[in-house]
Amino acid sequence: MLLYVKGDEHKFLTEDEISEAIFSSLAKLGIKKRVLVIPPDFTRFHSQAGIITRYIYYYYKEYLTDILPALGTHSKMTEHEIKTMYGNIPLDLFRTHNWRSDLQTLGEVPAEFVNEVSEGKLNYSWPAQVNKLLVEGNHDLIISVGQVVPHEVIGMANYNKNIFVGTGGREGINKSHFLGAVYGMERIMGRADNPVRKVLNYASENFARHLPIIYILTVVDKNEIGELVIKGLFIGDDYECFKLASELSLKVNFVMLDKPLKKVVVYLDPDEFKSTWLGNKSIYRTRMAIADGGELIVLAPGLKEFGEDKEIDRLIRKYGYKTTPEILKFVEENDDLKNNLSAAAHLIHGSSENRFSITYCPGNLSKEEIESVNFKYADLTTMTNKYDPGKLVDGYNTLSDGEEVFYISNPALGLWAHKDRFNN
């Protein structure tokens, strides 16, 4: 069922259009007296989900009983982050998802199905886990809010990922991430139809039909003066809603280049990117654009850790970002990594497979720490003076010394590739 569909790669929706779309769509659902909203957390600040969640609150008022940010394995939102993202919504409505304990398993996707979609690479079942509030909260409406954009694990972000990963548990998150990594990130990114999505869709169709979930999906871009705007808004309860949003996102958020890039400079907003767990979007989203022997420079003033979760941080420091064969061997030989497959997947995702160099310029990690996980290190002040985010524009730049660099001000907003690598 589609409640609202509007998207145009050349136009954006006004605030009035957005509010009218939200209010009219919710009105079609009839009276609801106990509503749960599942928006993204602060790591998806640019999704515009904060604005949409406020409109939902204005519509339902006291009938909006719970807001559960889809943390996945991310850190709990601070009071400052909640206020920054969600404005004047009362703090006492917000709940914190605990991916280790607040769980209910709806069902198991059979190992035979996972084996089939993974082309025989994996042979485990997959638990469809959600936060128990979705099942035990007695809500007559659950609204999942989020941005559809190319994604390294799931091909295109959001839809039922917001439910099964965002409010999911350790085993489900680990196994879904590992499935994507083993199948091949470059075979998945920018593709709505892929093995990980097929597993989540199986879970939706077979185990979650009783949950009253409606999806509000955005497609976000920058306007001509660099402001973030919503170019697509899709509201519905099924895969068609996500499919339409994905089609627009590929037009809006996917940059196809004629030739591979020799040097890419990515800036990570310090309020959003404090770990390589998130900051490695600079690698994921550009890897198909960078030439063999090329260089990626990551300006990361807010970087203070590798993993937001202490155990994942420990594993990243222990094993480092190495090639896929090396990480798979580590998984085979070490129980700590075997029992945390999302960390293993992340280590694979963060490797260039020795194809190009990755230089991190961190604000709050030492040279020794950066080099210990197999990245190159460069001084942030020196590199920021040379590659000034205040002067560079998104895309190609020629510096005063004649050097050409490709600059990306926010890797979370898109996917970059050159034709030969994306088509492989």
NUMARTI-674735 format. One record per atom (N, C-alpha, C): residue in one letter; x, y, z. Coordinates in steps of 0.1 Angstrom, whole numbers, plus 5000, padded with zeros to 4 digits. Atoms other than C-alpha are relative to their C-alpha. Layout:
BEGIN
AXYZ/...
END
This chain:
BEGIN
M500849885000/M500050005000/M500950125000/L499349875001/L501450344989/L499150115005/L500849894994/L500150645009/L500450134993/Y499549875006/Y502350914992/Y501349974993/V498850025009/V504950914964/V500250144993/K499649885008/K506751224952/K501550015000/G498649995001/G510251254939/G500450054986/D499549955012/D512151444913/D501550045002/E498649984998/E515951454908/E500450154998/H499749865003/H515751824897/H499350105009/K500849924991/K513351954923/K500049955014/F500150044986/F512951954961/F498750045006/L501249984993/L510051944984/L500150125010/T500049904991/T509152255004/T499649955014/E500450054986/E508552235042/E498549995000/D501450015000/D504852295035/D499649874993/E500450135007/E504752005010/E500349885009/I499650124991/I506551775035/I499049995011/S500950014989/S504251855064/S498649964995/E501350045005/E501151825042/E500049854996/A499850145003/A502451485029/A499949915012/I500050084988/I502951355064/I498650005006/F501349994994/F499651485078/F498949934992/S501050065008/S497551365049/S500249854999/S499850145000/S499151025048/S499649945014/L500450054987/L498650975086/L498550005001/A501549994999/A495051085083/A499449884993/K500650115007/K494450805058/K500049875008/L499950124992/L495450555085/L498949995011/G501150004989/G492550655108/G500650035013/I499649964986/I492650715145/I501049905006/K499150084993/K495650575163/K500350055014/K499949964986/K496050585201/K501349965007/R498750034994/R499450435207/R501049984989/V499250005012/V502150515182/V501549995005/L498650014999/L505850415181/L500750054988/V499249955011/V508350605159/V501449945001/I498650055000/I511650445149/I500850084989/P499249925009/P513850715134/P501549965001/P498550024998/P517650705128/P500550075012/D499449934989/D520050815154/D500950114994/F499349885005/F522451105152/F501049984989/T499150035011/T524750925128/T499450024987/R500749975013/R522050985102/R499350145001/F500549874998/F521551345111/F499550074987/H500349935013/H521551455075/H498849944992/S501150075007/S518651225066/S498750084999/Q501249924998/Q516151495075/Q498949935008/A500950084992/A514451235097/A499650085012/G500349934988/G514551475126/G498850094997/I501149925004/I512151715108/I498749924999/I501150095002/I509851435098/I499449955013/T500450054987/T509751295133/T499350115008/R500749894994/R508751635146/R498650024995/Y501349995006/Y505851655122/Y499149895005/I500750124994/I504751305134/I499550045014/Y500349964986/Y504851435170/Y498950115000/Y501049905000/Y502851745161/Y498649944996/Y501350065005/Y500151525144/Y499449925011/Y500650094991/Y499751265171/Y500050055015/K499949944987/K500751465202/K500149895011/E499950094989/E499951255233/E499949854996/Y500150145005/Y499250945212/Y501349954995/L498650055003/L502950925203/L500649975013/T499650044987/T504050725232/T501449965002/D498650044999/D507550605223/D500750044987/I499149985011/I510450705201/I501249925002/L498950104999/L513050435196/L501050024989/P499049985011/P516150565176/P500649864996/A499550125005/A517450285154/A501550005002/L498650004997/L520850255171/L500849894994/G499250125004/G521949915159/G501049985011/T498950024990/T525349885176/T500650145003/H499549874997/H525850265178/H499850045014/S500149954986/S526250465210/S498650065003/K501249944996/K523250585229/K500150154997/M500049865003/M522150935218/M500150085013/T499949914988/T523051215242/T498850105000/E501149905000/E520551475253/E500250114990/H499749895010/H522351735232/H499749954986/E500250065013/E522151505201/E498549994997/I501550015002/I518351445207/I499450144997/K500549875002/K517651815210/K500450064987/T499649955013/T519751905180/T499349944988/M500650075011/M518151645158/M498550015000/Y501550014999/Y514551635171/Y499350125006/G500649874995/G514051985185/G499349995013/N500749984987/N511352035211/N499149875003/I500750124995/I510051675213/I500449975014/P499650034986/P509951585250/P501049885001/L498950104998/L513051385261/L499449875006/D500450124994/D510951145281/D499349904991/L500550095010/L509550995249/L501049914994/F498950075007/F512950865238/F500449875008/R499550124994/R513950505245/R501349964994/T498750045005/T517350345241/T500149854997/H499950145004/H517850025221/H501349945005/N498950074996/N520149775237/N500149874991/W499950115010/W521349535209/W500449875006/R499650134994/R522449275234/R498949945008/S501050064991/S519349235256/S498650034997/D501449965001/D516249425245/D499349934987/L500250075013/L515349155219/L498849905001/Q500950125002/Q512648925206/Q500249954986/T499750065013/T513248685178/T498649964994/L501350025007/L510348675154/L500049874992/G499850125008/G511648375134/G501449984995/E498650035006/E514648225116/E499949984985/V499950035014/V515448255080/V500849884998/P499350135001/P516547905070/P501450014994/A498650005005/A520147825064/A500049974985/E500050035014/E519247685030/E499750124992/F500249875008/F517948025019/F501250095000/V498849925000/V521048205031/V501149944991/N499150075008/N523147945014/N499850034985/E500449985014/E521247994981/E500450154996/V499849865004/V521448384981/V501450045001/S498649974998/S525048384992/S500949924989/E499350085010/E525948154962/E500949895006/G499350114993/G527047884986/G501150045009/K498949964991/K529448095006/K499849995014/L500450014986/L527548075039/L498949905002/N501050104998/N525447815055/N499550015014/Y500749994987/Y523847955086/Y498650064999/S501349945000/S520348055095/S500150145005/W499949864996/W519548415102/W498850045009/P501149974991/P517448535132/P499450134998/A500749875002/A514848805126/A499750055014/Q500149954987/Q515448995158/Q499550155000/V500449864999/V513749325168/V500050045015/N500249954986/N513549535200/N498749955005/K501250064995/K510949375222/K498850115001/L501049904999/L509149715224/L499049994988/L500850015012/L507849655188/L498949895002/V500950114998/V506149335200/V499150015012/E500749994987/E505249405236/E499450135003/G500449864997/G504449775234/G498550034997/N501449985003/N500849725222/N499750124992/H500249885008/H501149995196/H499149964988/D500850035012/D498550025169/D500650064987/L499249965012/L501050195146/L501550025003/I498649984998/I504750175142/I500550074987/I499649935011/I506350435119/I501650004999/S498650005002/S509850375106/S500450114990/V499649885008/V511550695093/V501549984996/G498650005004/G514750715073/G500350034986/Q499549965013/Q516850795043/Q500449884991/V499550105010/V517350575012/V501250064993/V498749955006/V520950615000/V500849884998/P499150125002/P523550374986/P500849975013/H499550054987/H524950165014/H500949884998/E498950105001/E527949935019/E499549865004/V500450144995/V526149645037/V498749954993/I501350035004/I522649655023/I499750054986/G500249955014/G523049804988/G499450145000/M500749884998/M520550074995/M499450005014/A500349994985/A519950195031/A498550015002/N501349984994/N516750185051/N499049894996/Y501150105001/Y513350015047/Y500149915012/N500050104988/N513349695068/N501349995007/K498749994993/K517049745076/K499850085013/N500249914988/N515850015100/N499449925012/I500650094990/I513849745118/I500949895005/F499350134996/F515949425117/F501450035004/V498649974996/V519349595120/V500050125010/G500149884991/G518449935136/G499549975014/T500450044987/T516549765164/T500349855002/G499750145000/G518049425159/G501049965011/G499250064990/G520349205180/G501449964994/R498650035003/R523949095180/R500149904989/E499850115010/E523548775160/E499550044987/G500549965013/G521348925133/G500850104994/I499149895005/I523549235129/I501349934995/N498850065004/N526649025128/N499949924987/K500150095012/K525448765103/K499650084987/S500449925012/S523849025079/S501250084995/H498849935005/H526949235078/H501049904994/F499050105006/F529148925072/F499549954987/L500650055013/L526848805044/L500450104990/G499749905010/G527249135026/G501550014997/A498650005002/A531049135031/A500549894992/V499550125007/V531548785019/V499549994986/Y500650005014/Y529248824989/Y500850104992/G499249905007/G531249134980/G499450145000/M500649874998/M530649494989/M499850074986/E500149935013/E531249624953/E498949944991/R501150065007/R528649384941/R498650045005/I501349974993/I526049514965/I499750155000/M500249864999/M526549894968/M499250064988/G500849945010/G523950084949/G498949914993/R500950095006/R521849784942/R498949965010/A501150034990/A518449744959/A499849855002/D500250144999/D518249374951/D501349935002/N498750074997/N521049174967/N499749905011/P500350104991/P521448884991/P499650055014/V500449954986/V521249085024/V498650055000/R501449955001/R518049255013/R499049884998/K500950115002/K516548925002/K499849935013/V500250064987/V517148785037/V499050085009/L500949914992/L515449085053/L498650004995/N501450005006/N512549075029/N499349875003/Y500550134996/Y512148705037/Y499450015014/A500549984986/A511848805074/A498850085000/S501249925000/S509349075066/S498849934996/E501250075005/E507148855046/E499549895009/N500350124993/N507248555068/N499850025016/F500049994985/F507648685104/F499550135005/A500349874994/A506649055107/A498750064994/R501249955005/R503349085089/R499050055010/H500949964989/H501549125122/H500450135006/L499649884994/L503549435131/L499450124991/P500749905008/P501649755120/P501050114996/I498949915004/I504649915103/I499750084987/I500049915012/I504550215079/I501450064999/Y498649945002/Y507750345063/Y499850144994/I499949875006/I508450715056/I501550014996/L498650005006/L511550725033/L500350134993/T499649885007/T513451025022/T501149974990/V498850005009/V515951084993/V500550155001/V499449874997/V518251375002/V501150044991/D498949955008/D520551594982/D500350145004/K499749864997/K522151934983/K499450094989/N500449915010/N520652234965/N501150084994/E498949935007/E522552484944/E500950085010/I499249924990/I523752674976/I500649915011/G499450104991/G524852354994/G499149965012/E500950044989/E521852315017/E499449874997/L500650135002/L520451975023/L498550014998/V501449995003/V516951925008/V499549864997/I500750125003/I514451645004/I499550004985/K500550015014/K514051544967/K499049894998/G501050115002/G511951244973/G499449975014/L500750044988/L509351144999/L499149884997/F500750125003/F507850794999/F499449945012/I500750054988/I505250665024/I499249884996/G500750125003/G503950315024/G500449895009/D499750114991/D504049975040/D500649874994/D499450125007/D505749745014/D501250044992/Y498749995007/Y508749684992/Y499950104988/E500249905011/E507249904964/E500450145004/C499649874995/C507750214985/C501550015000/F498650005000/F511350124990/F500650004986/K499550015014/K511950034954/K499950134993/L500149875006/L510650374942/L501050105005/A499049914994/A512850554967/A501449974995/S498750045005/S515850354956/S500350044986/E499849955013/E515350434920/E500350154999/L499749865000/L515250804927/L501450035006/S498749984993/S518250774951/S501249984990/L499050035010/L520350624923/L500250124990/K499949885009/K519650924901/K500650125008/V499749884993/V520251174929/V501449985007/N498850024991/N523051014951/N501149924994/F499050085006/F525050814927/F500750084989/V499249925010/V527850984908/V500949904992/M499350095009/M529150784878/M501150084993/L498949925006/L532550904866/L500649934988/D499550055013/D534150864832/D501449935002/K498650064998/K537650784846/K500249985015/P499750024986/P539050654879/P500850125006/L499449884994/L540350914904/L501349965006/K498750024994/K543950944914/K500150045014/K500049954986/K543451144946/K498750055004/V501349964995/V540351184966/V500250055015/V500049944987/V539951404997/V498650005005/V501350004994/V537051345020/V500050075014/Y500149934987/Y535951565049/Y498949935008/L501050064991/L534151405079/L499650105011/D500649914991/D531951635099/D500349955015/P499650044986/P533251625136/P498849965009/D501250034992/D529751615150/D499449874997/E500650125004/E528751315130/E501049885000/F499050105002/F531951115125/F501150005011/K499050014989/K533851025157/K500849875000/S499450135001/S534850665148/S500349964986/T499850065013/T536250475119/T498949914996/W501250085002/W533250255123/W499050074991/L500949915008/L531250545108/L500950074989/G499149925009/G534150745092/G500449924987/N499550085011/N535050455069/N499050014988/K500949975012/K532050565047/K500950074990/S499149935009/S534850775032/S500749894991/I499450115008/I536350435020/I498949934992/Y501050085006/Y533150245013/Y499450074987/R500849935010/R531450514992/R500950054988/T499149955011/T534550604971/T500849894994/R499050105004/R536350274966/R499849964985/M500250035014/M534750214932/M500450114991/A499649885008/A535950554920/A501550014999/I498649984999/I539550534930/I500849914992/A499150085009/A542250424906/A500949915007/D498950094995/D544650134912/D501250095003/G498949914997/G547550304930/G499750145004/G500549864996/G545450604939/G500150025015/E499849964986/E545250784972/E498650065005/L501249944993/L542350854996/L500550075013/I499649924988/I542951135022/I498750035008/V501249994992/V540451145051/V500350115011/L499849904989/L540251475071/L498949975010/A500950054990/A538651355103/A500250085014/P499749924988/P538751635130/P499349945013/G500750054988/G536251455153/G500449865004/L499750144998/L537851105151/L500749985014/K499450024987/K538550975186/K500149855004/E500050144997/E538050595184/E499849924987/F500250085012/F537750305160/F498649945000/G501450054999/G534550135172/G499350075011/E500849944989/E531750295191/E499749915011/D500150114990/D531249965209/D501449965005/K498750034994/K534149885233/K500649874994/E499450135005/E534549525221/E500350014985/I499649985015/I534449625184/I501250084999/D498749925000/D537049895191/D501249915003/R498950094997/R539249625207/R500349914988/L499750095012/L538849395177/L500650074989/I499449925011/I539649665152/I501550035003/R498749974996/R542749755172/R500949874999/K499350135000/K543749385174/K500449954986/Y499850065013/Y543349285138/Y500350104989/G499749905010/G543449605118/G499249974987/Y500750015013/Y542049665083/Y500949944990/K499150085009/K543549395061/K499149954988/T500750055012/T542549215029/T499049905004/T501150094998/T539448995026/T500649865004/P499450134996/P541548665026/P500650005014/E499449994987/E543448775057/E498950005011/I501149994990/I540248865076/I499349875001/L500750135000/L538548545066/L500849895007/K499150094993/K541548355079/K500050035015/F500149964986/F541448545112/F498749955006/V501350054995/V537748455115/V500049855003/E499950144998/E538448095110/E500949955012/E499150044990/E541248085135/E499850065014/N500149934987/N540048325163/N498550015004/D501450004996/D536848285183/D499550145003/D500549864997/D536648655193/D499450064988/L500549945012/L536248755157/L498949914994/K501150095005/K534148445148/K498750035007/N501249974992/N531748555175/N499550154998/N500449865003/N531548915162/N500250034985/L499850005015/L531048885125/L499850144994/S500149865005/S529949255121/S501350075000/A498749945000/A533349355132/A500949954989/A499250065012/A534949115107/A499650064987/A500549945012/A532749255080/A500550144999/H499549865000/H533749605090/H501550014996/L498550005004/L537449515087/L500249984985/I499950025015/I536849385052/I499650134993/H500549885007/H534849695042/H501150115001/G499049894999/G537649925055/G501349984994/S498850035007/S540349765034/S499950044986/S499949975015/S541449885000/S500449884992/E499450135006/E542549524993/E501350034993/N498749965005/N545949684987/N500050064986/R500149945014/R544649854956/R500350155000/F499749864999/F544950214968/F500450035014/S499649974986/S546350394999/S498950085007/I501049934992/I544250535027/I500850075011/T499449914990/T545550825048/T499050075009/Y500949944991/Y543650925079/Y500850125007/C499549884993/C544151275094/C499150025012/P501050004989/P542551235129/P500250125009/G499949904990/G541751495154/G500449965014/N499850054986/N542051275185/N500549865001/L499350125000/L543950965176/L501550024996/S498649985003/S547750925175/S500449934987/K499450065012/K549950835146/K500249855002/E499850144997/E550750505163/E498749935000/E501350075001/E547050415167/E499649994986/I500550015014/I546250495131/I500849904992/E499150095008/E549250305117/E499849865005/S500150144995/S548550005140/S498849934994/V501150075007/V545249935121/V500250004985/N499550015014/N547149965088/N499550114990/F500249875008/F546150315076/F501350085001/K498949904999/K548650575068/K499550125008/Y500349884991/Y548750885091/Y500650134994/A499549865003/A549051255083/A499550105010/D500449904991/D548851555105/D498850084995/L501349945004/L545351705105/L500250154996/T499849865003/T546452075106/T500750024987/T499249985012/T549052035079/T499149974987/M500850045012/M546651855055/M498850094998/T501149915001/T543752085063/T500450134994/N499549875007/N545852385053/N500249974986/K499850035014/K546752205021/K498749984992/Y501350035006/Y543252075014/Y498950065008/D500949924992/D541052345029/D498649974997/P501450035003/P537452225032/P499250134998/G500749875002/G536452595033/G500250054986/K499849955014/K537852644998/K499749904989/L500250105010/L537452314980/L498549994998/V501450025003/V534152244962/V499949854997/D500350145003/D532551904958/D500349974985/G499650045014/G534051734927/G501450044998/Y498749975004/Y537151824908/Y500550145005/N499449884996/N539552084922/N501550004995/T498549995004/T542952214908/T500650105010/L499449914990/L545152354936/L501050094994/S499149905005/S547552644933/S501349944994/D498850065005/D550452404927/D499749914988/G500450085012/G548552234898/G499549865003/E500550134996/E547651924918/E498449994998/E501450025001/E544151784909/E499549905010/V500650094990/V542051634937/V498550004998/F501450015000/F538451514939/F499550015014/Y500449974986/Y536751654970/Y498649955003/I501350044995/I533751504989/I499850065014/S500249934988/S532351715017/S499249915010/N500750094991/N530051435031/N499849874993/P500150135007/P530451075021/P498749935002/A501350074997/A527150975037/A498950034990/L501049965009/L525251145010/L500049944986/G500050055013/G526250944980/G500949884998/L499250115005/L528150674961/L500750054987/W499249955012/W530950744936/W500749884994/A499450115007/A532150504910/A500450044986/H499849995015/H533750484875/H499549884993/K500850095007/K532050294849/K500549855000/D499450135001/D534450004845/D499849915013/R500150074987/R534449914882/R498649975004/F501450034996/F530749944888/F499449894992/N500650105009/N529849724859/N500649865001/N499350134998/N532249444869/N499149915009/
END
